[in-house]
């Protein structure tokens, strides 16, 4: 189940961030990340993926269950950007990332637009272990120019999907 994230999802999104700090650098305790996350929550440009199974700890309502994935999307400007996409370790390879990207495109790309995401460079250790580059290529993105290194010092590259 994919829905627009709300303030109550903040902690769940931080938990996801904690799972990928080895690849992306510190986020959980970083005020800059907190502010970016809150900005997306206020603008309605954050999505969460939740389990569809009833959760006995949330009165059986899956919409209040644990966050399996999160996406921050920037739809301002002629080129849209996926600012952050993370899927929990337990939910990887289950289609959650694809579902988040599909929902973001349907919700935010009201007309044909180019979408960009910055992911690991080919030489980054997270490139193979995370499967991010392969994931974006399967969604129709193509590698474009290299960009500034990430906060942990690893290489980064723009991936682009034209007019979706």
Residue pairs with C-beta under 8 A, 6 or more apart in sequence:
1 49
1 50
1 51
1 52
1 62
1 63
2 47
2 48
2 49
2 50
2 99
2 100
2 103
3 47
3 48
3 50
3 63
4 44
4 46
4 47
4 48
4 107
5 13
5 40
5 41
5 46
5 47
5 48
5 70
6 41
7 38
7 41
8 64
9 41
9 46
9 48
9 67
9 70
10 37
10 38
10 41
12 48
12 66
12 67
12 70
13 37
13 46
13 48
13 67
13 70
14 27
14 28
14 34
14 37
15 67
16 67
16 69
16 70
16 86
16 87
16 88
17 24
17 27
17 28
17 33
17 86
18 27
18 28
19 86
19 88
19 89
20 27
20 86
20 130
21 27
21 28
22 126
22 152
23 120
23 124
23 125
23 126
23 129
23 130
23 150
23 152
23 154
24 150
24 151
24 152
25 150
25 151
25 152
26 151
27 33
36 72
36 83
36 84
37 46
37 72
40 46
40 72
40 73
40 83
45 72
45 73
45 74
45 75
45 108
46 70
46 71
46 72
46 73
47 70
47 71
47 73
47 100
47 103
47 104
47 107
48 67
48 68
48 69
48 70
48 71
49 67
49 68
49 69
49 70
49 87
49 91
49 96
49 99
49 100
50 62
50 63
50 64
50 65
50 66
50 67
50 68
51 62
51 65
51 66
51 68
52 62
53 62
53 65
54 60
54 61
54 62
55 61
55 62
55 64
55 65
55 66
58 64
58 65
66 88
67 88
68 87
68 88
68 90
68 91
68 96
69 85
69 86
69 87
69 88
69 91
69 96
69 97
69 99
69 100
70 84
70 85
70 86
70 100
71 82
71 84
71 85
71 86
71 100
71 101
71 103
71 104
72 82
72 83
72 84
72 85
73 80
73 81
73 82
73 83
73 104
73 108
74 80
74 81
74 82
74 83
75 108
75 109
78 113
78 114
79 113
79 114
79 115
79 116
80 108
80 109
80 113
80 114
80 115
80 116
81 115
81 116
81 117
82 101
82 104
82 115
82 116
82 117
85 97
85 100
85 101
85 117
87 96
87 97
87 100
88 96
92 131
97 135
98 135
98 138
98 139
101 139
105 115
105 164
109 115
109 164
112 163
112 164
113 163
113 164
114 160
114 161
114 162
114 163
114 164
115 141
115 160
115 161
115 164
116 144
116 158
116 159
116 160
116 161
117 136
117 141
117 158
117 159
118 147
118 156
118 157
118 158
118 159
119 127
119 132
119 133
119 136
119 156
119 157
119 159
120 126
120 127
120 130
120 132
120 133
120 150
120 154
120 155
120 156
120 157
121 127
121 146
121 154
121 155
121 156
121 157
122 133
122 143
122 155
122 157
123 155
124 150
124 154
124 155
124 156
125 154
126 132
126 154
127 133
133 143
133 157
133 159
136 159
136 161
137 143
137 159
139 161
140 161
140 164
141 159
141 160
141 161
142 159
142 160
142 161
143 157
143 158
143 159
144 157
144 158
144 159
144 160
145 157
145 158
146 155
146 156
146 157
146 158
147 156
147 157
147 158
148 156
149 155
149 156
150 156
